[in-house]
């Protein structure tokens, strides 16, 4: 399905080529009909002031509510719309984001959560990192300068900290927060990494960063302001599934699976993924 822009360009655009997309925003969504519109409004209000072209791709993962219809209505209401909805029923969030990334046209690709817990304005901190030569820039709630505008329940906080410690020990040492839903990639980094991921569920964030580290991409963390949002999607099983994914990534690293995947040719895998999406 082609993703075509509206004939009317957003007010802030100051470029010459409206087909040159600088930033693609991927939002995985499952049963987000109640929350997705405020998130789209917030993102659009920021990006419509920017001098570059952008696109927002909402990937609907088998929602049983009106998520897709709500996104489509929003698109129809905005004259300069660069909002698209893809229907990609997948086993989990990782697969959903992967298919969204495959559709992106931007020089830089951001994926963020539908609950808008980390706001698009954090991009102001991202661009200097890319200018400094980084390939992957991720939001962190655990480094100096980060703020928790609304904290999550203490039980979830403790489980998150314990899980993050295990992740650093087993997969990505040196990264303070692998699970914050705000990660930006250069196009080259996104293509290589998302061509090779094998984790389809919550643990894909860990795999993405483990591959970035393994293949020499420079990773920067930026402090973000985080607004906790309650969701029915995160349950007790989400933590056990993520632990299972973590152990699987560890095994695959040690077995040389990722080296074999890369040896088979990431460009071919990327083209196949684009054709499937």
C-alpha positions in Angstrom: 0.0 0.0 0.0 1.6 3.3 -1.0 1.8 6.0 1.7 0.9 9.2 -0.1 1.1 12.7 1.4 -1.7 15.2 1.3 -1.2 17.8 -1.4 -1.1 20.5 1.3 2.3 20.7 3.1 2.5 21.4 6.8 3.0 25.1 7.8 6.6 24.9 9.0 8.1 23.2 5.9 11.0 25.2 4.5 12.6 22.6 2.3 12.6 22.2 -1.5 11.7 18.5 -1.9 8.5 17.5 -0.2 9.2 13.9 -1.0 12.4 13.8 1.1 11.3 12.6 4.5 13.6 13.5 7.3 11.8 11.9 10.2 9.5 8.8 10.3 7.6 8.1 13.5 6.3 4.6 14.1 3.6 4.0 16.7 2.7 0.3 17.4 -1.0 0.2 18.6 -3.3 -2.5 19.9 -6.7 -1.4 21.2 -5.6 2.2 21.5 -8.8 3.9 20.2 -9.3 5.9 23.4 -5.7 7.2 23.6 -4.3 7.4 20.1 -6.0 10.7 19.0 -4.4 12.9 21.8 -1.1 11.3 21.0 -1.4 12.1 17.3 -2.5 15.6 18.0 0.5 16.2 20.3 3.0 14.7 17.8 1.5 16.6 14.8 1.4 19.9 16.6 5.1 19.7 17.2 6.1 18.3 13.8 4.0 20.7 11.8 6.2 23.5 13.0 9.4 21.8 11.8 11.1 22.8 8.5 11.5 19.1 7.4 9.1 16.6 6.0 7.8 13.9 8.4 5.5 10.9 8.4 3.6 9.2 11.3 2.9 5.5 10.8 0.5 3.9 13.2 0.8 0.1 13.0 -2.5 -1.5 14.1 -1.7 -4.9 15.6 -5.0 -6.8 15.3 -7.0 -4.3 17.4 -10.5 -5.4 18.4 -11.6 -1.8 18.9 -11.8 1.1 16.5 -8.1 2.0 16.6 -7.7 2.0 12.8 -10.9 3.9 12.2 -9.9 6.5 14.8 -6.5 7.0 13.1 -8.1 7.2 9.7 -10.6 9.9 10.9 -7.8 11.9 12.3 -5.9 11.7 9.0 -9.0 12.9 7.1 -9.4 15.9 9.5 -5.9 17.3 9.0 -5.3 19.1 5.8 -1.5 18.5 5.7 -1.9 14.9 7.0 1.2 12.7 7.0 -0.5 10.1 9.1 -0.9 6.5 7.9 -2.3 3.4 9.4 -1.1 -0.1 8.6 -2.9 -3.3 9.5 -0.2 -5.8 10.6 -1.6 -8.6 12.9 1.5 -9.8 14.6 2.3 -12.0 17.6 3.7 -9.0 19.5 5.1 -5.5 19.7 8.4 -6.4 18.2 6.9 -7.7 15.0 4.6 -4.7 14.8 7.4 -2.2 15.1 9.5 -4.2 12.6 6.8 -4.0 9.9 6.3 -0.3 10.6 10.0 0.4 10.2 10.0 -1.4 6.9 7.5 1.1 5.5 9.4 4.2 6.6 10.9 6.6 4.2 12.7 8.9 6.6 16.4 9.5 7.1 15.8 8.9 10.8 13.3 6.6 12.3 11.7 7.0 15.7 9.4 4.5 17.4 7.4 5.6 20.4 4.5 4.3 22.4 0.9 5.1 21.7 0.3 6.3 25.3 2.7 9.2 24.7 4.5 8.5 27.9 7.6 10.2 26.4 6.8 13.2 24.3 7.9 14.1 20.8 9.6 17.3 22.1 12.5 15.1 23.3 13.7 15.1 19.7 15.3 18.4 20.5 17.9 16.4 22.6 18.2 13.8 19.8 19.5 15.8 16.9 22.7 17.0 18.5 23.6 13.3 19.2 23.2 12.4 15.6 25.3 15.4 14.6 27.9 14.1 17.0 28.1 10.8 15.1 25.7 8.5 17.0 23.6 6.0 15.1 21.0 5.1 17.8 19.6 7.5 20.4 17.4 6.2 23.1 15.3 7.8 25.9 16.2 7.0 29.5 14.3 7.4 32.7 17.4 6.4 34.8 20.1 8.9 33.9 20.9 12.3 35.3 18.4 14.9 34.1 15.5 12.5 33.6 12.2 13.3 35.2 9.2 11.2 36.2 6.3 13.5 35.8 4.0 10.8 37.0 5.4 7.7 38.7 4.3 4.1 38.1 3.2 1.9 41.0 6.1 1.0 43.3 5.7 -2.7 42.6 6.1 -2.2 38.8 9.0 0.2 39.5 10.8 -2.4 41.6 10.2 -5.1 39.0 11.4 -2.8 36.3 14.6 -2.0 38.1 15.3 -5.7 38.8 14.6 -6.6 35.2 16.9 -3.8 34.0 19.7 -5.0 36.1 19.4 -8.5 34.6 19.3 -7.0 31.1 22.5 -5.1 31.7 24.2 -8.1 33.1 23.2 -10.5 30.3 22.7 -8.5 27.1 23.5 -4.8 27.0 26.0 -3.7 29.7 26.2 0.1 30.0 22.7 0.9 28.9 20.7 2.3 31.9 17.2 1.9 30.4 16.4 -0.5 27.6 12.7 -0.4 27.9 11.8 3.3 27.5 9.5 3.5 24.5 11.4 6.2 22.7 14.2 5.1 20.4 15.6 6.8 17.2 17.8 5.3 14.5 19.6 6.4 11.5 18.1 4.7 8.4 21.2 2.5 8.0 21.1 1.4 11.6 17.4 0.7 11.4 17.6 -1.4 8.2 20.4 -3.6 9.5 19.0 -4.1 13.0 15.3 -4.6 12.1 16.3 -7.0 9.3 17.8 -9.3 11.8 15.5 -9.2 14.9 13.9 -12.5 16.0 12.0 -11.4 19.1 8.4 -10.6 18.3 7.2 -9.7 21.8 8.1 -7.1 24.5 11.8 -8.2 24.6 12.6 -6.9 21.2 13.9 -3.6 22.7 16.7 -5.6 24.3 17.5 -7.5 21.1 17.6 -4.2 19.1 20.1 -2.7 21.4 22.1 -5.9 21.7 22.4 -6.0 17.9 23.3 -2.3 17.7 26.1 -2.8 20.2 27.3 -6.1 18.6 27.5 -4.5 15.1 29.3 -1.4 16.2 26.6 1.2 16.0 27.1 4.1 18.5 24.4 4.4 21.1 23.6 7.5 23.1 21.1 7.9 25.9 19.2 11.1 26.6 17.3 12.0 29.7 13.6 12.2 29.2 10.5 13.3 31.1 8.3 10.3 31.5 4.5 10.3 32.2 3.3 7.0 33.5 0.2 5.8 31.8 -1.9 2.9 33.0 -2.5 0.1 30.4 -4.1 -3.2 30.3 -1.5 -4.5 27.9 1.2 -4.9 30.5 0.4 -7.8 32.8 2.4 -10.1 35.0 3.0 -12.4 32.0 4.7 -9.5 30.2 7.6 -9.6 32.7 8.0 -13.3 32.5 7.9 -13.2 28.7 10.5 -10.5 28.6 12.7 -12.6 30.9 12.3 -15.5 28.5 13.1 -13.3 25.6 16.3 -12.0 27.4 17.5 -15.6 28.0 16.8 -16.4 24.4 18.8 -13.4 23.1 21.7 -14.4 25.4 21.6 -18.0 23.9 21.5 -16.7 20.4 24.4 -14.3 21.0 26.5 -17.2 22.3 25.5 -19.6 19.6 26.5 -17.2 16.8 23.0 -17.0 15.3 23.2 -13.3 14.7 26.5 -13.7 12.9 24.9 -16.3 10.6 21.9 -14.0 10.0 24.2 -11.2 8.9 26.2 -13.6 6.8 23.1 -14.5 4.9 22.8 -10.9 3.7 20.9 -8.2 5.6 20.0 -6.3 2.4 18.0 -9.3 1.0 16.3 -9.7 4.3 15.4 -6.0 4.4 13.9 -6.2 0.8 11.9 -9.2 1.8 10.6 -7.5 4.9 9.5 -4.4 2.8 7.7 -6.7 0.4 5.8 -8.4 3.2 4.8 -5.1 4.9 
